[in-house]
C-alpha cells in the first residue's frame, strides 16, 4: 500500500511544481505587457483557475515577491556565466552589454513599475547588486589598463550605464523603437560613455559617430 501511495505523492508534488512554474511564467509575461494586470489575467495566461494561483501564492504581494526573487536569480545566473576576465576590457564590456540587453528583451517586466512598487524598501540595491558589482569590477579593470575613460567617478559610470539600459528598455516597451534599434542605441551610448577616446593632435579627445566617422 505504501509503495502505491509514494508514486502518487511524487506525482502530485511534480504537478504542483509545474503548476506553480506556469503561474510564475505567466505573471512575468503578462505583467511585462500590462503592469495593472489582474490575478484573473495571470490565471488565464497560465491555463489555470484563479483559485490555483492563490493556492501557490496567497496574495498578489506574495506572487510579485516570488517573481522578483526568480528574476534576480536569472539575472545573476546569466551574468555570472560570462567570461569577463579573459578578454580585453573593451571586448568584455561588449559581451556584458549583449548579455544585459538579452535579459531586458527576455524579461521586459524588469522595467515595469510593478517591480519597484512590489519590492520592499531598500531592496532595489540588492536587486541591482549582481549587475553593479560585476560592472564595477569591469570598469575598474578598464580604467587601470587605460581602455576606459577615467574622468568621472566609477560609481557615476555604473549608474549611468544602468540608467541607459532602462531608457532603452522603456523606448522598447513604449513601441518607440524596435528591439534592434533600442539594443543598438544602448550599446552605442554606453561605449561612447565608457571607452577612452583617442587623443587628437590638438590634445582634445576625438569623438566618433555611430558609423565610425570622425
C-alpha positions as CSV (number, residue, x, y, z in Angstrom):
1,X,0.0,0.0,0.0
2,X,2.8,2.4,1.0
3,X,4.5,1.7,-2.3
4,X,1.5,2.9,-4.3
5,X,1.0,6.0,-2.2
6,X,4.6,7.2,-2.7
7,X,4.4,7.5,-6.5
8,X,1.0,9.3,-6.3
9,X,2.5,11.7,-3.7
10,X,5.5,12.4,-6.0
11,X,3.2,12.9,-9.0
12,X,1.1,15.4,-7.0
13,X,4.3,17.2,-6.0
14,X,5.5,17.4,-9.6
15,X,2.1,18.6,-10.8
16,X,2.1,21.3,-8.2
17,X,5.6,22.4,-9.1
18,X,4.7,22.6,-12.8
19,X,1.5,24.5,-12.0
20,X,3.5,27.0,-9.8
21,X,6.1,27.5,-12.5
22,X,3.3,28.1,-15.1
23,X,1.8,30.7,-12.9
24,X,5.1,32.4,-12.4
25,X,6.0,32.4,-16.1
26,X,2.5,33.8,-16.9
27,X,2.9,36.6,-14.3
28,X,6.3,37.6,-15.7
29,X,4.9,37.7,-19.3
30,X,1.6,39.3,-18.5
31,X,2.9,42.0,-16.1
32,X,5.7,42.7,-18.6
33,X,3.0,43.8,-21.1
34,X,0.5,45.3,-18.6
35,X,1.6,46.4,-15.1
36,X,-2.0,46.5,-13.9
37,X,-3.0,43.0,-15.0
38,X,-5.2,41.2,-12.5
39,X,-4.7,37.8,-10.9
40,X,-7.5,36.6,-13.2
41,X,-5.5,37.7,-16.3
42,X,-2.5,35.8,-15.0
43,X,-4.6,32.7,-14.3
44,X,-6.0,32.7,-17.8
45,X,-2.5,33.1,-19.3
46,X,-1.2,30.2,-17.1
47,X,-4.2,28.0,-18.1
48,X,-5.4,27.6,-14.6
49,X,-8.3,29.0,-12.5
50,X,-7.8,31.9,-10.1
51,X,-8.0,29.6,-7.1
52,X,-5.0,27.7,-8.3
53,X,-3.0,30.9,-8.4
54,X,-3.9,31.6,-4.8
55,X,-3.1,28.1,-3.8
56,X,0.5,28.7,-4.7
57,X,0.7,32.4,-3.8
58,X,-1.7,33.6,-1.1
59,X,-1.7,37.2,-2.3
60,X,-0.7,39.4,-5.2
61,X,2.2,40.6,-3.0
62,X,3.4,37.0,-2.5
63,X,3.3,36.4,-6.2
64,X,5.2,39.5,-7.0
65,X,7.8,38.7,-4.4
66,X,8.3,35.3,-5.9
67,X,8.6,36.8,-9.3
68,X,11.3,39.3,-8.1
69,X,13.3,36.5,-6.5
70,X,13.1,34.5,-9.7
71,X,14.2,37.4,-11.9
72,X,17.0,38.4,-9.6
73,X,18.4,34.8,-9.7
74,X,18.0,34.7,-13.5
75,X,19.9,38.0,-14.0
76,X,22.7,36.8,-11.6
77,X,23.0,33.4,-13.4
78,X,23.2,34.9,-16.9
79,X,25.8,37.5,-16.0
80,X,27.8,35.1,-13.8
81,X,28.2,32.8,-16.8
82,X,30.1,35.4,-18.7
83,X,33.9,35.4,-19.0
84,X,34.7,39.0,-18.4
85,X,38.3,38.5,-17.1
86,X,40.0,36.8,-20.1
87,X,39.3,39.2,-23.0
88,X,40.4,42.9,-23.0
89,X,38.2,45.2,-21.1
90,X,36.5,46.7,-24.1
91,X,35.6,43.3,-25.5
92,X,34.4,42.2,-22.1
93,X,32.2,45.3,-21.9
94,X,30.6,44.4,-25.3
95,X,29.9,40.9,-24.0
96,X,28.3,42.3,-20.9
97,X,26.2,44.7,-22.9
98,X,24.9,42.0,-25.2
99,X,24.0,39.7,-22.3
100,X,22.4,42.6,-20.3
101,X,20.2,43.5,-23.3
102,X,19.2,39.9,-23.9
103,X,17.9,39.9,-20.3
104,X,15.8,43.0,-20.9
105,X,14.4,41.6,-24.1
106,X,13.6,38.3,-22.4
107,X,12.1,39.9,-19.3
108,X,10.6,43.4,-20.1
109,X,8.8,43.2,-16.7
110,X,12.2,44.1,-15.2
111,X,11.5,47.7,-16.4
112,X,7.9,47.7,-15.2
113,X,6.8,49.9,-12.3
114,X,5.3,46.8,-10.8
115,X,8.7,45.6,-9.8
116,X,9.6,48.9,-8.0
117,X,6.2,49.0,-6.3
118,X,6.3,45.4,-5.1
119,X,9.9,45.4,-3.8
120,X,10.5,46.1,-0.1
121,X,12.1,49.4,0.8
122,X,15.8,49.4,0.1
123,X,15.5,46.2,-2.0
124,X,16.5,47.9,-5.2
125,X,20.1,48.0,-4.2
126,X,20.1,44.2,-3.6
127,X,18.3,43.5,-6.9
128,X,20.9,45.5,-8.8
129,X,23.9,44.2,-6.9
130,X,24.6,41.2,-9.2
131,X,24.7,43.8,-12.1
132,X,26.5,46.6,-10.3
133,X,29.2,44.6,-8.6
134,X,30.2,42.9,-11.9
135,X,30.1,46.1,-13.9
136,X,32.1,48.0,-11.2
137,X,34.9,45.4,-11.4
138,X,34.9,45.6,-15.2
139,X,35.0,49.4,-15.1
140,X,38.0,49.4,-12.7
141,X,39.9,47.0,-14.9
142,X,39.3,49.1,-18.0
143,X,40.4,52.2,-16.2
144,X,43.6,50.6,-14.9
145,X,44.5,49.4,-18.4
146,X,43.8,52.8,-19.9
147,X,40.9,51.4,-22.1
148,X,38.1,53.3,-20.3
149,X,37.7,56.9,-19.5
150,X,38.9,58.0,-16.1
151,X,37.5,61.5,-15.9
152,X,34.3,60.6,-14.0
153,X,33.8,58.6,-10.8
154,X,33.4,54.8,-11.2
155,X,30.0,54.8,-9.3
156,X,28.7,57.5,-11.7
157,X,29.7,55.5,-14.7
158,X,28.0,52.3,-13.4
159,X,24.8,54.3,-12.5
160,X,24.8,55.9,-16.0
161,X,25.2,52.5,-17.7
162,X,22.2,51.1,-15.8
163,X,20.1,54.2,-16.5
164,X,20.8,53.9,-20.2
165,X,19.6,50.3,-20.1
166,X,16.4,51.4,-18.5
167,X,16.0,54.2,-21.1
168,X,16.4,51.8,-24.0
169,X,14.1,49.3,-22.4
170,X,11.4,52.0,-21.9
171,X,11.7,53.0,-25.5
172,X,11.2,49.4,-26.5
173,X,8.2,48.8,-24.3
174,X,6.6,52.0,-25.4
175,X,6.9,51.0,-29.0
176,X,9.1,53.9,-29.9
177,X,12.0,51.7,-31.0
178,X,12.3,48.1,-32.3
179,X,14.4,45.6,-30.2
180,X,17.3,46.0,-32.7
181,X,17.1,49.8,-32.6
182,X,16.9,50.0,-28.8
183,X,19.7,47.5,-28.3
184,X,22.0,49.3,-30.8
185,X,21.3,52.6,-29.2
186,X,22.0,51.2,-25.7
187,X,25.3,49.6,-26.8
188,X,26.5,52.6,-28.8
189,X,25.6,55.1,-26.0
190,X,27.4,53.0,-23.3
191,X,30.5,52.6,-25.5
192,X,30.7,56.3,-26.1
193,X,30.4,57.0,-22.4
194,X,32.9,54.4,-21.2
195,X,35.5,53.9,-23.8
196,X,38.5,56.2,-23.8
197,X,38.6,58.3,-27.0
198,X,41.9,58.6,-28.8
199,X,43.6,62.0,-28.4
200,X,43.6,64.3,-31.3
201,X,46.7,66.3,-32.4
202,X,45.4,69.4,-30.6
203,X,45.2,67.4,-27.4
204,X,41.4,67.1,-27.3
205,X,39.5,63.8,-27.5
206,X,38.3,62.5,-30.8
207,X,34.6,61.8,-30.8
208,X,33.3,59.2,-33.2
209,X,29.9,58.8,-34.7
210,X,28.0,55.5,-34.7
211,X,29.1,55.0,-38.3
212,X,32.7,55.3,-37.2
213,X,33.3,58.6,-39.0
214,X,35.2,61.4,-37.2
